[in-house]
């Protein structure tokens, strides 16, 4: 499902126009992105959590140049589904 399909489905279910739903969805996604980028976790009960994971420093290899590279510690965004959501998938 694409974002456009999601907006159409929500508009059909709620009866609101697509422009209003688009603004709400865009605002929600921006808030999630800003909070996760700031290091805060976003918890949506019954759906899941948007969290920031820290990857440890490691030594990697560039096999084309045959050299070792140190990849510094860095943060990545991640999604952890809730127990209710994962139960639906089984």
Secondary structure, DSSP 8 states (H G I E B T S, - for coil): --HHHHHHHHHHHH---HHHHHHHHHHHHHHHHHHHHTT--EEETTTEEEEEEEE--EEEEETTTTEEEEE--EEEEEEEE-HHHHHHH-
